[in-house]
Each structure stands twice: as C-alpha cells, then as structure tokens.
Amino acid sequence: MAFPLKITLVTALLLLAACRSDPIQFHTLTPVQSGDHSRAITGGIKIEAITVPPQVDRPQIVIREGNSGLAILETQWWGANLVDELRNALEIQLVNTGTQGRQSVRIDIQRFDSVPGQYALMDVKWRLRSGTQADSPKIICRSTLQTPSGASIDDLVLAQQNNVKRLAAMISQAASRPGGTCPSAS
C-alpha cells in the first residue's frame, strides 16, 4: 500500500514542477537618474497625448521575429503599459527644458520595433504647440530614431531608452528654437 502512495506523491510533485513558470521580469523606459534632484522645476513641455501601435500597446514586451512575425514575451513586461512607460520617461526628461511660455506636445508613435541582436526603432510623428489648446501647431515633425541593440531584452530596453532620450532632446530643441523648424535625428 505504501508503494502506490509513493508513486502518486512523486507523480504529483513532478506535475507541479512541470507547471512552474519562469518569474516575470519588469523593465522601464525611464533611465536611472543621477546627480542633484533637488533643483527647482524651471519650465517644461506638457504632454497632451501619446499613441502607440496596437500591436505593442500592452504590458508585455513585444519583439519582431523575422520579416513578418511578432512575439509577445510572457515573462518580460514593462513596469506599466507602454503608453504610460513612454509618458513617464518623456515627462521626466522634458521637465527642466528651460523653454519660455506654455508649450505642449502630442506624440503619435507610428512604429515601435524591437529586434534582438539588431536594433530598437521608434518612428514618431509629433506636434509641438505653444499657448492654449486653440492655438495652431508651432511645428509638426516626423522623427525616426534607431539605436543598435545587443541580443538580450535588457539591451533592447536600453536601446529604446536611448531613443526616448533622443526624442525628448529633439522636442526640447524645437521648443527653444524661435524659427519653428524640426531638428534632425542625430
């Protein structure tokens, strides 16, 4: 009688071990802040709205596979959904822009590609406005930002962080220019 009980227990333990899932890893587009955080906020650009393609608008990280495939990584997640991650990262970087007057930006991400071992890409249309909502846009720009990436998900996230940082710098540059021209991606 003891032998069938042992077999049942071993079988149950093996089934439980097989059902174990890998732990979820969380990532953020907000880079680590260094330096003095006690500075007063001197100006900033308000983010009106951010949109992303529906394929990547989820908490799980989505990567491209081959020419036509997408993979939703069930154990690699953003700290929040992608729109909120982008908003938070950009707001932090646009706070102390030194711009004069009220300005706002609307961001429409056309592509948000992550290809392990190759690159992270953001293709963004953005509209900068000054003053109230009724004012016409100061400028409308399109920026394609691509950063090489290593094969790991951490490398892809760092590459996308770099893209967000470059986008924030371009928005800040356009906001401080009196001529209203789009900066080039560098």
N, C-alpha and C positions, 0 to 999 in steps of 0.2 A: 504494500500500500504506500510505503514511503517513496518508492522509486517513481511511480506516476506523478506524485505530488512534486518531486524534484524536477521532473521533466516539464511539468506545467509551469513551475516558477521560472525555470531557465528560459522557456519559450516566451513567457510574459516579459521578462527582462530584456530579451533580445528584441522583441517587438517595440518595447518602449524606447530602447536605444536607437532603433531604426527610425522612429518617429521624431527624434530630436532634430531641431532645426538650428541652423547657424544663427549666431546673435546678429541683431541689426546694428549696422554702423551708421552713425549720423554725421553729416557733413554740412558745412556752411559756406556761403559766398562772402561772408564778412571776414576780412583778414584780421589777423591779430594786431591790435593797436599797440603802438609803442610810443614812448615819450610822455609829455605832460598833458594830462587830460583835464586839467583844471582851468584851461583857457575859457574865456567867455565866448559865447556864440556871437560872431560879428556879422553874419549875413548868411544867406543860404538860398537855395533854389528849391521851391516846393515841388514835389512830385504829384501831378494831377492824377495820372493813371499809368499802369503798366499792363500790357497784354503780352502773352506768350502763345506759341502754337499749342493747340490742344493735345498734341502727341506727347508733349513734355510737361504739361500742366498737371503735375501730380507730386506727391511727396517722395516717391521712389525716383532714383536717378535712372534716366533713360539714355542708352548709348546706341550708336549706329553700328550695325553689323553688315559688312559687305556693301554692295551698292544700293540695296533696297530694304534691308532688314533693320528692325529696331528691337532692342532687348530692354525689358523693364527689370531692373536689378532689385529683386525682392529683399535683399539683405543690405542694400546701400541706399540710404534715404537722405534727403535734405532735412535740415533741422525744422523746416516748415514747408508749406507748398512752395513751388518755385517762384511764383509771383511775390510772395511775402519775403522770401530769401533775397530776391533781387531788390525789392523796395528797401529793405533794411540796409543792405550793403550800399546802395546808392545814397540813401539818406545820410548815412554816416559820412560818406565821402563828399557830399555836397553841402554839408553844414557850414563850414568856415570857408566859403568861396571868396569872400571879400567883394561880392557884387553889390552894386548900388541899386536901391529900389527893390520892389517886389517882382520876382520872376518865378515862372513855373515851367515845368516840362512835362510833356506827355510822351511816353515811350511805348513803341509797338515793336516787339521783337518778332521778326519775320522767320528767323532760323536760330535754333539753339542746339548746335550739334556737338556731340562729344564722341570722339573716335579714339579709343585706347591705342596708345603707341604712335599716334599721328598728330592730332590737333584738337583744340576746342575752338569753336567758332560761334560768334554772335553776329547776326545780320540785323541791324536795328534802324528803324525809321523813328526820328524823334523831332518834336516840335517844341521850340522854346518861345515863351510868351512873356511879355512884361506887363505889369499893371493888373487890371481886373480881368475876369473871365471874358468880358465882352470885347476886349481888345483883340485885334488880329494878330496872328503869329509874327514874332520877330524874325524867326528863320525856321525853315523845315529842312532837315538834313537826313541823309542816309549814311550809315557807317557800317563797314564790315570789318570786324575785329577777329583775327585768328592768331592763336598762340600755340606753338608746338607743345606736345604733351608726351610724357612717358606712358608706359603701359598700365600703370596702376590707376585705380579710381582716385586716390589721393592726388596723383599727378594731374588728372583731368580736372579735379576741383580747383587746384592751384592755378591751372591754365585759365579756367573760367573766372576765377578771382581776378586774374590779371586783365582779362577782357573787361570786367566790370570797372576796374580801376581806370583803365584807359578811356572807357566811355564816360565816366564821371569827369575825367580831366578834359575831355573834348567839350562836354556840356559847360563846364566851368569856363573854359577858354572862350566859347561862343558867347556866354553871358557877359563876359567882361569886355568883349570887343564892341566898339561903337558902330562899326560898319555892318554888322549883322551878316557875316559870312560863315559858312560851315568850315570847321577845322578839318584838316586831313588826318586820317588814321596813321599813327606812327608806331 
